[in-house]
Amino acid sequence: MRCPACGSLDDKVIDSRQADDGRSIRRRRQCLGCSGRFTTFERVEAAALVVVKRSGLREAFDPTKIVTGVRAAAKARPVDEADIDALVVGVEEAIRLENGTEVTSERLGLTVLERLYELDAVAAVRFASVYKGFDDPADFERELTLLTKRTAPKPLPE
């Protein structure tokens, strides 16, 4: 690392420790040229996540689009910003673990929908109506039937 005081490239690491809950490493360094001390951080550079649209176009993953869609679906529902932020982080982590660096917009939408069902069923149905492009009341009935199958209590074994 280049010393911010004298520009020398010779230094030694004095101390290393985890930072940001283990997502980065903080290193305290001492310049061998001027003996000045400075701090650096190391982070893993995540590969860019790419969304493959239905049309075949590829675009960079934009978490603000998910936030906007979920916020609209959860309007006037008991869902706060922290819940929405956690949902978006969880969706991105799940997509990266499952698909690597590329995901279809369909898979991305379904992942958001699954997580939203766990958070708020009404918001999930609202999100599904836009995401799945509901055209008539039968589409809502079908989605509600799927929801009740998901949330119905399972019978106890005898």
N, C-alpha and C positions, 0 to 999 in steps of 0.2 A: 504494500500500500504506500502511496505517496504521502509523505508527511505534510500536513496542512501548514506548518510553520516554515519549514526550510525547503520542501520539495524533494528531499532525499527518498530513495526507494528502499533503504535499509532500515528495518525495524525488527523488534522482537515482541512476541505476545507475552504480556505480563499476567493476564487473567482472562479466562473464558467462562461464560455461564449462559444458560438458556434464558431466552427472553420471549415475550409474547406467548406464554403457555407452551413453550417448546417449538414454536413455529420459526424461531430465528435464534441465532447465537450472537451474543454480545461479546466482543473482544476488546480488551484494554491493551493498547500497544504503546511501546516507547521507541522513539526514533533513535537510531544508533548514531546519527549525524549530529543532532542538536540536543538530544536527551529530552525533547518535548514529549508529552504524552497525549494520546488521542484515542477515541473510541470508534470502532467500526461494528457493523452488523452484517451477518450473513443470513440470507434467506433462500429457500428453494424457489427456483423460478418455475412456476407452473406453466405447462404447455397451454396454449390458447385453446379454448373449447369452441368448436365449430358446430353450428346448427345447420342441418341440411333441410331446406324447405321443401314443401310438396312439389314445387315447380322445378326442383333440382338445384336452385341457387344455394350457395353457401354463404353464411354470414357469421360474424363473431357472436358468441353468446353474450347477451346483454341482460344481466339480472334486473335492471330497472323495468324491463318489459314485464317480467313476472310480477314484480312489486306493483306495478300499475294495474295489471289485470286482477290480481288478488285483492288489492285495495278496493277496486270497483265492485268486485263480487261480495266483499265483506262490509260494504257500506251499511251503517246502522246496525251492525252485528257486534256481539261482544268479542271482537278480535282486535288486539292492540298492535301497535307497530313492532314491538319486540317479537310477537308471535309471527308476524309476516316476515320479518328479517330472519328469524330462525327457520321458517319454512323455506325461504330462498336458499339459505346456506345448506340446508339439508338436501334440497333438490339438486343443487350443484354437486355436492359431495357424492350423492347417489349416482348421478349421471357419470361422473368421472370414474367411479369404481366399477360401474356396470359397462360403460361404453368406451372408456378411454378419452380420446380428444374429439370424437365426432358423434353427434346424436341427431336423430331425425326430429323434426318439429313435432311429429305425432307422439313419439316416445317422451319427449320433454313435456308436452301438454298432459299426457296421462300420468306422469310422475307428479306434476303439480296437483292434478286432480286427486290422486290417491292421498297425498299429504294433506290436502285441503279437507277431504272427507274426515280425516282424523281431527282436524282443528275445529271445523264448523260445517255441519251438513247442509244448512241452508246456503251458505256461501259457496259450497261445492256445487250445488245444483245450479246456482246462478252462473258460476264459472263454466260449468258444463254446457249451459244453454248457449253461451257465446262460442266456446271452444268447439263444440260439436255442431254448432249451427242449427239449433232447433228451429223447425218451421211451423209446427202445430202442437196443440196440447198433448197429443199422443207421445211426442218425444219426451215431454216432461213426465208423463206417466211411466214410460219405460225407464227413465233415469231414477225415478222414485222407487220403482220396483227393484232395481239393482241396488239402490241404497238400503232398502229395508232388508234385502237378502244379506247384505254385508253386516248390518247391525243387529239382526235378529239373534236373540240368545240361543245358544246351542243347547239341546236337551241334555240333561245330566244322565250319565250312564247308570244303569240299574245294577 
